[in-house]
Amino acid sequence: MARPDKVEAVDEIANRFRGATASVVTEYRGLTTAQLTELRRSLGPDATYRVAKNTLVKRAAEDAGVEGLDALLTGPTAIAFVKGEPVDAAKALRDFAKANQGMVIKGGFMDGRPLTVAEVNQLADLESREVLLAKLAGAMKGNLAKAAGLFAAPASQVARLAQALADKRAEGGDAPAAEAASESDAEASE
């Protein structure tokens, strides 16, 4: 018969798996409590970092329908459950792992499939959603400005042509208009 505290822990981990947009499995061997607290702060409000027993995580992952993590669950394991943007959490974990040799990223889970260490690092190399949206908005604004210039160009050319014609008539009277009319009459008679 299962102990109630273990059943409760499995349910909590399974619920975190279900509610997370991504999960990153790490090994935290040799890290102090102060270092783990620093990591939790660096992850921000959209991610939680939980130390758990491998057997409980395996059961919770099975309950939540998460497959492919069994090979990652060896040694002292902690999981970062990300509810918001996984890019920010992956960056925080990668940067912390670079600064603290006791932290090892083993892999993760996102969009219904397991992630390798390389994929977690690729995720960390991406720019945040806000930066990508700002770049997209800037590119769209630039293209709209070009389009507005292209649409305005014919109208401005007509205006310049009309002004040039008016200037020419003012300089020499109606001579150019009379010459153009006589030429068109000559062509019509031929």
TORDO-323833 format. One record per atom (N, C-alpha, C): residue in one letter; atom name; x negated, y negated, z. Coordinates in steps of 0.2 Angstrom, whole numbers. Example, Ala and Ser with C-alpha at 12.3 -4.5 7.8 and 13.67 -1.06 7.14 Angstrom:
<atoms>
residuo,atomo,c1,c2,c3
a,N,-66,28,39
a,CA,-62,22,39
a,C,-66,16,39
s,N,-64,11,35
s,CA,-68,5,36
s,C,-64,0,39
</atoms>
This chain:
<atoms>
residuo,atomo,c1,c2,c3
m,N,-4,6,0
m,CA,0,0,0
m,C,-4,-6,0
a,N,-3,-11,-4
a,CA,-7,-17,-5
a,C,-6,-22,1
r,N,-11,-25,3
r,CA,-11,-30,8
r,C,-7,-36,6
p,N,-3,-39,10
p,CA,1,-45,8
p,C,-4,-51,6
d,N,-9,-52,9
d,CA,-14,-58,7
d,C,-17,-56,0
k,N,-18,-50,-1
k,CA,-21,-49,-8
k,C,-16,-50,-14
v,N,-10,-47,-12
v,CA,-4,-48,-17
v,C,-3,-56,-18
e,N,-3,-59,-13
e,CA,-2,-67,-14
e,C,-8,-70,-18
a,N,-14,-68,-16
a,CA,-20,-70,-20
a,C,-19,-69,-28
v,N,-17,-62,-29
v,CA,-16,-60,-36
v,C,-11,-64,-39
d,N,-5,-66,-36
d,CA,0,-70,-39
d,C,-2,-77,-40
e,N,-6,-80,-35
e,CA,-9,-86,-36
e,C,-13,-87,-42
i,N,-18,-82,-43
i,CA,-23,-82,-49
i,C,-19,-81,-55
a,N,-14,-77,-55
a,CA,-10,-75,-61
a,C,-6,-82,-63
n,N,-3,-85,-59
n,CA,0,-91,-60
n,C,-4,-97,-63
r,N,-11,-97,-60
r,CA,-15,-102,-63
r,C,-17,-100,-70
f,N,-18,-94,-72
f,CA,-19,-91,-79
f,C,-14,-94,-83
r,N,-7,-92,-81
r,CA,-2,-94,-85
r,C,-1,-102,-86
g,N,-3,-106,-81
g,CA,-2,-113,-82
g,C,-8,-117,-85
a,N,-13,-113,-86
a,CA,-19,-116,-89
a,C,-19,-116,-96
t,N,-22,-122,-99
t,CA,-23,-122,-106
t,C,-30,-118,-108
a,N,-34,-118,-103
a,CA,-40,-114,-104
a,C,-43,-112,-97
s,N,-47,-107,-97
s,CA,-50,-104,-91
s,C,-58,-103,-93
v,N,-62,-105,-89
v,CA,-69,-104,-90
v,C,-72,-100,-84
v,N,-75,-94,-85
v,CA,-77,-89,-80
v,C,-85,-91,-79
t,N,-87,-92,-73
t,CA,-94,-93,-71
t,C,-96,-89,-66
e,N,-103,-89,-65
e,CA,-106,-86,-59
e,C,-109,-91,-55
y,N,-108,-91,-49
y,CA,-111,-96,-45
y,C,-116,-94,-40
r,N,-120,-89,-41
r,CA,-125,-86,-37
r,C,-130,-92,-34
g,N,-130,-92,-28
g,CA,-135,-97,-25
g,C,-133,-104,-24
l,N,-127,-106,-26
l,CA,-125,-113,-25
l,C,-122,-114,-18
t,N,-124,-120,-15
t,CA,-122,-122,-9
t,C,-114,-124,-9
t,N,-111,-125,-3
t,CA,-105,-128,-3
t,C,-104,-135,-5
a,N,-110,-139,-4
a,CA,-110,-146,-6
a,C,-110,-146,-14
q,N,-114,-141,-17
q,CA,-114,-141,-24
q,C,-108,-139,-27
l,N,-104,-134,-24
l,CA,-98,-132,-27
l,C,-93,-138,-26
t,N,-93,-142,-21
t,CA,-89,-148,-20
t,C,-90,-153,-25
e,N,-97,-154,-27
e,CA,-99,-159,-32
e,C,-96,-157,-39
l,N,-96,-150,-40
l,CA,-94,-147,-46
l,C,-86,-148,-47
r,N,-83,-147,-41
r,CA,-75,-148,-41
r,C,-73,-155,-43
r,N,-77,-160,-40
r,CA,-76,-167,-41
r,C,-77,-169,-48
s,N,-83,-166,-51
s,CA,-84,-168,-58
s,C,-79,-165,-63
l,N,-76,-160,-61
l,CA,-71,-157,-66
l,C,-65,-161,-67
g,N,-63,-166,-62
g,CA,-58,-170,-62
g,C,-51,-167,-60
p,N,-46,-171,-60
p,CA,-40,-169,-58
p,C,-36,-164,-62
d,N,-38,-163,-68
d,CA,-35,-158,-73
d,C,-38,-151,-72
a,N,-42,-150,-68
a,CA,-45,-143,-68
a,C,-46,-141,-60
t,N,-46,-135,-59
t,CA,-47,-132,-52
t,C,-52,-127,-53
y,N,-57,-126,-48
y,CA,-62,-121,-48
y,C,-61,-117,-42
r,N,-60,-110,-44
r,CA,-58,-106,-38
r,C,-63,-100,-38
v,N,-66,-98,-32
v,CA,-70,-92,-31
v,C,-65,-87,-30
a,N,-66,-81,-33
a,CA,-61,-75,-32
a,C,-65,-69,-33
k,N,-62,-64,-30
k,CA,-65,-57,-31
k,C,-63,-54,-38
n,N,-68,-51,-40
n,CA,-67,-48,-47
n,C,-61,-43,-48
t,N,-60,-39,-43
t,CA,-54,-34,-43
t,C,-48,-38,-43
l,N,-47,-44,-39
l,CA,-41,-48,-39
l,C,-40,-51,-46
v,N,-46,-54,-49
v,CA,-45,-58,-55
v,C,-43,-53,-61
k,N,-46,-47,-61
k,CA,-44,-42,-66
k,C,-36,-40,-65
r,N,-34,-39,-59
r,CA,-26,-38,-58
r,C,-22,-44,-60
a,N,-24,-50,-58
a,CA,-21,-56,-60
a,C,-21,-57,-68
a,N,-26,-56,-71
a,CA,-27,-57,-78
a,C,-22,-52,-82
e,N,-22,-46,-79
e,CA,-17,-41,-82
e,C,-10,-43,-81
d,N,-8,-46,-75
d,CA,-2,-48,-74
d,C,0,-54,-78
a,N,-5,-59,-80
a,CA,-3,-65,-84
a,C,-4,-63,-91
g,N,-6,-57,-93
g,CA,-7,-56,-100
g,C,-13,-58,-103
v,N,-18,-60,-99
v,CA,-25,-62,-102
v,C,-29,-56,-103
e,N,-32,-55,-109
e,CA,-36,-49,-110
e,C,-43,-51,-113
g,N,-47,-47,-111
g,CA,-54,-48,-114
g,C,-59,-51,-109
l,N,-57,-52,-102
l,CA,-61,-55,-97
l,C,-65,-49,-93
d,N,-63,-43,-94
d,CA,-66,-38,-89
d,C,-73,-38,-89
a,N,-76,-39,-95
a,CA,-83,-38,-96
a,C,-87,-44,-92
l,N,-83,-50,-91
l,CA,-86,-56,-88
l,C,-86,-55,-81
l,N,-82,-51,-78
l,CA,-81,-51,-71
l,C,-86,-46,-67
t,N,-92,-48,-67
t,CA,-97,-45,-63
t,C,-101,-50,-59
g,N,-103,-48,-53
g,CA,-107,-53,-49
g,C,-102,-58,-46
p,N,-105,-63,-42
p,CA,-100,-68,-39
p,C,-97,-72,-44
t,N,-90,-72,-44
t,CA,-86,-75,-50
t,C,-82,-81,-47
a,N,-82,-86,-51
a,CA,-78,-92,-50
a,C,-75,-94,-57
i,N,-69,-96,-57
i,CA,-65,-98,-63
i,C,-63,-105,-62
a,N,-64,-109,-68
a,CA,-61,-115,-69
a,C,-55,-115,-73
f,N,-49,-117,-70
f,CA,-43,-117,-73
f,C,-42,-124,-75
v,N,-41,-125,-82
v,CA,-40,-131,-85
v,C,-33,-132,-87
k,N,-30,-138,-84
k,CA,-23,-139,-86
k,C,-22,-144,-92
g,N,-27,-148,-92
g,CA,-27,-154,-97
g,C,-32,-152,-103
e,N,-36,-157,-105
e,CA,-41,-156,-111
e,C,-46,-151,-109
p,N,-47,-146,-112
p,CA,-53,-141,-110
p,C,-60,-144,-112
v,N,-60,-149,-116
v,CA,-66,-152,-118
v,C,-70,-155,-112
d,N,-66,-159,-109
d,CA,-69,-163,-103
d,C,-72,-158,-98
a,N,-68,-153,-96
a,CA,-70,-148,-91
a,C,-76,-144,-94
a,N,-76,-142,-100
a,CA,-82,-138,-103
a,C,-88,-142,-102
k,N,-87,-149,-104
k,CA,-93,-153,-103
k,C,-96,-154,-96
a,N,-91,-154,-91
a,CA,-93,-155,-84
a,C,-96,-148,-82
l,N,-94,-143,-84
l,CA,-97,-136,-82
l,C,-104,-135,-85
r,N,-104,-137,-92
r,CA,-111,-136,-95
r,C,-116,-141,-92
d,N,-114,-147,-91
d,CA,-119,-152,-88
d,C,-121,-150,-81
f,N,-116,-147,-77
f,CA,-118,-145,-70
f,C,-122,-138,-71
a,N,-121,-134,-75
a,CA,-125,-128,-76
a,C,-132,-130,-78
k,N,-133,-135,-82
k,CA,-140,-138,-84
k,C,-144,-140,-78
a,N,-140,-144,-74
a,CA,-143,-147,-68
a,C,-144,-142,-62
n,N,-140,-136,-62
n,CA,-141,-131,-56
n,C,-142,-124,-59
q,N,-147,-122,-58
q,CA,-149,-115,-61
q,C,-145,-109,-58
g,N,-141,-110,-52
g,CA,-137,-105,-50
g,C,-131,-104,-53
m,N,-129,-109,-57
m,CA,-122,-109,-61
m,C,-124,-106,-68
v,N,-120,-101,-70
v,CA,-120,-98,-76
v,C,-113,-97,-79
i,N,-112,-100,-85
i,CA,-106,-99,-89
i,C,-106,-93,-92
k,N,-101,-88,-91
k,CA,-101,-82,-94
k,C,-96,-81,-100
g,N,-91,-86,-100
g,CA,-86,-86,-106
g,C,-80,-89,-103
g,N,-75,-87,-107
g,CA,-68,-90,-105
g,C,-63,-87,-109
f,N,-57,-91,-108
f,CA,-51,-89,-112
f,C,-47,-95,-114
m,N,-45,-95,-120
m,CA,-41,-101,-122
m,C,-37,-99,-128
d,N,-31,-101,-129
d,CA,-26,-100,-135
d,C,-25,-93,-136
g,N,-25,-89,-131
g,CA,-23,-82,-131
g,C,-29,-77,-133
r,N,-35,-80,-133
r,CA,-41,-76,-134
r,C,-47,-77,-130
p,N,-51,-72,-129
p,CA,-57,-74,-125
p,C,-62,-78,-129
l,N,-66,-82,-125
l,CA,-71,-86,-128
l,C,-78,-84,-126
t,N,-83,-84,-130
t,CA,-90,-82,-128
t,C,-93,-88,-125
v,N,-99,-87,-123
v,CA,-103,-93,-120
v,C,-104,-98,-125
a,N,-106,-96,-131
a,CA,-107,-101,-137
a,C,-101,-105,-139
e,N,-95,-102,-138
e,CA,-89,-105,-140
e,C,-87,-110,-134
v,N,-89,-109,-128
v,CA,-88,-114,-123
v,C,-92,-119,-124
n,N,-99,-118,-126
n,CA,-103,-124,-127
n,C,-101,-128,-133
q,N,-99,-125,-138
q,CA,-96,-128,-144
q,C,-90,-133,-142
l,N,-86,-130,-137
l,CA,-81,-134,-135
l,C,-83,-140,-131
a,N,-89,-139,-127
a,CA,-92,-145,-123
a,C,-95,-150,-128
d,N,-97,-148,-134
d,CA,-100,-152,-138
d,C,-95,-157,-142
l,N,-89,-155,-142
l,CA,-84,-159,-145
l,C,-83,-166,-141
e,N,-80,-171,-145
e,CA,-79,-177,-142
e,C,-72,-176,-139
s,N,-71,-180,-134
s,CA,-64,-180,-130
s,C,-58,-182,-135
r,N,-53,-180,-133
r,CA,-47,-181,-137
r,C,-46,-189,-138
e,N,-47,-193,-133
e,CA,-46,-200,-134
e,C,-51,-203,-139
v,N,-57,-201,-139
v,CA,-62,-203,-143
v,C,-60,-201,-151
l,N,-58,-195,-151
l,CA,-56,-193,-158
l,C,-50,-197,-161
l,N,-45,-198,-156
l,CA,-39,-202,-158
l,C,-41,-209,-160
a,N,-46,-212,-156
a,CA,-48,-219,-158
a,C,-52,-219,-165
k,N,-56,-214,-166
k,CA,-59,-214,-173
k,C,-54,-213,-178
l,N,-49,-209,-177
l,CA,-44,-208,-182
l,C,-40,-214,-184
a,N,-39,-218,-178
a,CA,-35,-224,-179
a,C,-39,-229,-183
g,N,-46,-229,-181
g,CA,-50,-234,-185
g,C,-51,-232,-192
a,N,-51,-226,-194
a,CA,-52,-224,-201
a,C,-45,-226,-204
m,N,-39,-224,-201
m,CA,-33,-226,-204
m,C,-32,-234,-205
k,N,-35,-238,-200
k,CA,-34,-245,-201
k,C,-38,-247,-207
g,N,-44,-244,-207
g,CA,-49,-246,-213
g,C,-46,-245,-220
n,N,-43,-239,-220
n,CA,-40,-237,-227
n,C,-33,-241,-228
l,N,-30,-243,-223
l,CA,-24,-247,-224
l,C,-26,-254,-226
a,N,-32,-257,-224
a,CA,-34,-263,-226
a,C,-36,-263,-233
k,N,-40,-258,-235
k,CA,-42,-257,-242
k,C,-36,-257,-247
a,N,-30,-253,-244
a,CA,-24,-252,-248
a,C,-21,-259,-249
a,N,-21,-263,-244
a,CA,-18,-270,-244
a,C,-22,-274,-249
g,N,-28,-274,-249
g,CA,-32,-277,-253
g,C,-31,-276,-261
l,N,-30,-269,-262
l,CA,-29,-267,-269
l,C,-22,-269,-271
f,N,-17,-269,-267
f,CA,-10,-271,-268
f,C,-10,-279,-270
a,N,-14,-282,-266
a,CA,-14,-290,-267
a,C,-18,-292,-272
a,N,-23,-288,-275
a,CA,-27,-290,-280
a,C,-24,-292,-287
p,N,-19,-288,-289
p,CA,-16,-291,-296
p,C,-12,-298,-295
a,N,-9,-299,-289
a,CA,-6,-305,-288
a,C,-11,-311,-288
s,N,-16,-310,-284
s,CA,-21,-315,-284
s,C,-24,-316,-291
q,N,-25,-311,-295
q,CA,-28,-312,-302
q,C,-23,-316,-306
v,N,-17,-315,-305
v,CA,-12,-319,-309
v,C,-12,-326,-307
a,N,-12,-327,-300
a,CA,-13,-334,-298
a,C,-19,-337,-300
r,N,-25,-334,-300
r,CA,-31,-337,-303
r,C,-30,-339,-310
l,N,-27,-334,-314
l,CA,-26,-335,-321
l,C,-21,-341,-322
a,N,-16,-341,-319
a,CA,-11,-347,-320
a,C,-15,-354,-318
q,N,-19,-354,-313
q,CA,-22,-360,-311
q,C,-27,-362,-316
a,N,-31,-357,-319
a,CA,-36,-358,-324
a,C,-32,-361,-330
l,N,-26,-358,-332
l,CA,-23,-361,-338
l,C,-20,-368,-336
a,N,-18,-369,-330
a,CA,-16,-376,-329
a,C,-21,-381,-329
d,N,-27,-379,-327
d,CA,-33,-383,-327
d,C,-35,-385,-334
k,N,-35,-380,-338
k,CA,-37,-381,-345
k,C,-32,-385,-349
r,N,-25,-385,-347
r,CA,-20,-389,-350
r,C,-21,-396,-348
a,N,-23,-397,-342
a,CA,-24,-404,-339
a,C,-30,-407,-342
e,N,-35,-403,-344
e,CA,-41,-406,-347
e,C,-40,-408,-354
g,N,-37,-403,-358
g,CA,-36,-405,-365
g,C,-29,-406,-368
g,N,-25,-407,-363
g,CA,-18,-408,-366
g,C,-15,-401,-367
d,N,-10,-401,-372
d,CA,-7,-394,-374
d,C,-10,-391,-380
a,N,-16,-393,-381
a,CA,-20,-390,-387
a,C,-20,-383,-387
p,N,-22,-380,-382
p,CA,-23,-372,-382
p,C,-16,-369,-383
a,N,-11,-372,-380
a,CA,-4,-369,-381
a,C,-2,-370,-388
a,N,-4,-375,-392
a,CA,-2,-377,-398
a,C,-6,-372,-403
e,N,-12,-371,-402
e,CA,-16,-367,-406
e,C,-14,-360,-406
a,N,-12,-357,-400
a,CA,-9,-351,-399
a,C,-3,-350,-402
a,N,1,-355,-402
a,CA,8,-354,-406
a,C,7,-354,-413
s,N,2,-358,-416
s,CA,1,-358,-423
s,C,-2,-352,-426
e,N,-6,-349,-421
e,CA,-9,-342,-423
e,C,-4,-337,-423
s,N,0,-337,-419
s,CA,6,-332,-419
s,C,10,-333,-425
d,N,11,-339,-427
d,CA,16,-340,-433
d,C,12,-338,-439
a,N,6,-339,-439
a,CA,2,-337,-445
a,C,2,-329,-446
e,N,1,-326,-440
e,CA,1,-318,-440
e,C,8,-316,-442
a,N,13,-319,-440
a,CA,20,-317,-442
a,C,21,-318,-449
s,N,19,-323,-452
s,CA,20,-324,-459
s,C,16,-319,-464
e,N,11,-316,-461
e,CA,7,-311,-465
e,C,10,-305,-466
</atoms>
